Amino acid sequence: MNIEHVAYNVKDPAGLAEWMAEHLGFRIIFMGGPPKHGRFLADGAGRAVVEFYRDDSVEGLGDRPPHPMTIHLALVSADPDADRARLLAGGAEPLGEAETSPAGDRLALVRAPGGLPIQLVRRANPLRPARGETA
């Protein structure tokens, strides 16, 4: 099995999708209409897809944003500090300061407009599962 996409229920899927495209280089690959206005975006490498949609019948990220360590979108960053500063200038909110983990990973957290927590990650040892590897 492979992941097809990861989805987030947000207040303004179109606005968040446009922000992600402008500030993170994501590409909008599908735009749905009412009532959910879903937007599917591919990451810069075209390897992963994320969906933003609006469903008022259930709690979404904009209602009561979760703690960023409960749920977040983690993105590979060559320079988390510089990317954090750039995203803050682009309208993201800071979630603490950038830090280095005991394992040597450099991590920074921001909240994108609309409530999505984004973690910027430069791993000391990048995650690269072997093809066919299982737990």
C-alpha positions in Angstrom: 0.0 0.0 0.0 1.0 3.6 -0.6 -0.4 6.8 0.8 -2.7 8.5 -1.8 -3.1 11.8 0.1 -3.5 13.3 3.6 -6.5 15.6 4.2 -7.2 18.5 6.5 -10.6 20.1 7.2 -10.0 23.9 7.1 -12.1 27.1 7.0 -10.7 28.4 3.7 -9.4 25.5 1.5 -9.0 27.8 -1.6 -7.1 30.4 0.4 -4.8 27.9 2.1 -4.1 26.1 -1.2 -3.2 29.4 -2.9 -0.9 30.3 0.1 0.8 26.9 -0.1 1.4 27.3 -3.8 2.8 30.8 -3.5 5.0 30.3 -0.4 5.9 26.6 -0.5 5.9 25.7 -4.2 3.1 23.2 -4.0 1.0 22.7 -7.2 -2.8 22.7 -7.2 -3.7 19.5 -9.1 -7.5 19.4 -8.5 -10.1 22.0 -7.5 -13.5 20.8 -6.3 -16.7 22.8 -6.1 -19.4 23.3 -3.5 -20.1 22.3 -0.9 -16.5 21.3 0.3 -14.4 23.3 -2.2 -11.7 20.6 -1.9 -8.2 21.4 -3.2 -5.6 18.7 -3.8 -2.0 19.9 -3.9 1.2 18.0 -4.9 4.4 18.8 -3.1 7.4 20.3 -4.9 8.8 16.9 -5.8 5.4 15.5 -6.9 5.7 12.6 -4.4 3.0 13.5 -1.9 -0.5 14.9 -2.2 -2.4 16.9 0.5 -6.1 17.8 0.4 -7.7 20.8 2.0 -11.5 20.9 2.2 -14.3 22.4 4.3 -16.9 20.4 6.1 -18.8 22.4 8.6 -20.5 19.3 10.0 -17.3 18.3 11.9 -14.6 20.2 13.8 -11.9 21.6 11.5 -8.5 23.1 12.0 -9.8 26.7 12.1 -12.3 25.9 14.9 -9.8 25.1 17.6 -6.4 24.7 16.2 -4.7 21.6 17.7 -1.3 21.7 19.4 1.2 21.5 16.5 2.6 18.3 17.9 -0.8 16.6 17.8 -1.1 17.1 14.0 1.1 19.0 11.6 2.4 18.8 8.0 6.2 18.2 8.1 8.2 19.5 5.2 11.8 18.9 4.3 13.8 22.2 4.5 17.5 22.8 3.8 17.4 25.8 6.1 14.4 25.7 8.6 15.5 29.1 10.1 15.4 30.9 6.8 12.2 29.2 5.6 10.6 30.0 9.0 11.5 33.7 8.5 10.2 33.7 4.9 6.9 32.0 5.9 6.4 34.4 8.8 6.9 37.3 6.3 4.3 35.6 4.1 1.6 35.6 6.8 2.3 32.5 8.9 2.3 32.7 12.7 5.2 31.6 14.8 4.9 28.5 17.0 7.9 28.9 19.3 11.5 29.2 18.1 13.5 26.9 15.8 15.4 24.3 17.8 17.8 21.4 17.3 16.6 18.0 18.7 18.9 15.7 20.7 19.3 13.6 17.5 20.6 16.7 15.7 17.5 17.5 13.6 16.8 21.2 13.0 13.0 21.9 13.5 10.9 25.0 13.2 7.1 25.3 13.5 4.7 27.8 12.0 1.0 28.0 11.6 -0.2 28.7 8.1 -3.1 31.1 7.5 -6.2 29.0 8.3 -4.7 27.1 11.2 -2.5 24.4 9.6 0.6 23.7 11.7 3.7 23.2 9.5 6.9 21.8 10.7 10.1 22.6 8.8 12.6 19.8 9.1 16.3 19.3 8.3 17.1 15.8 9.6 20.6 14.8 10.7 19.7 11.4 9.1 17.0 11.8 6.5 14.0 9.4 6.6 14.3 7.1 3.6 12.6 3.8 4.0 13.9 1.0 1.7 11.6 0.0 -1.1 9.4 -2.9 0.0 10.3 -2.3 3.7 7.6 -3.1 6.2 7.3 -2.6 9.9 
